[in-house]
Amino acid sequence: MEQTAIPHKLRSTGRELIQPATNLESIREPASFQESVTSLFHDQLQVDVASPDVDLFETGILDSLKTAELLNCLETRFGINMDLDDLEFDNFRSIAGIVQFLRDRTCNRQEGT
């Protein structure tokens, strides 16, 4: 089932209401993406990550359930849809990897690919 961003309406993720990012230009900068992803881990997943380069799988921060929750949160917060074909776990191994994945996805979406 495909989710689309609903302007001017808040969506619930079960813990708090969040609004999908509508101005991708404002979060395109690496620091802004990193802040947004870090806050997602803290606010939505209820975990703190010491560094953007920490291996999230090796440290046990992400397991299969948390990974599924993370993907749902990323789709909601950034208004993107991910297919299984799009997912490579190395992209989600660290916050830095997630940031790069999101930058690539949002750039491709704006370019029409």
Secondary structure, 3 states (H helix, E strand, C coil): CCCCCCCCCCEECCCCEECCCCCHHHHCCHHHHHHHHHHHHHHCCCCCCCCCCCCCCCCCCCCHHHHHHHHHHHHHHHCCCCCHHHCCHHHHCCHHHHHHHHHHHHHHHHHCC
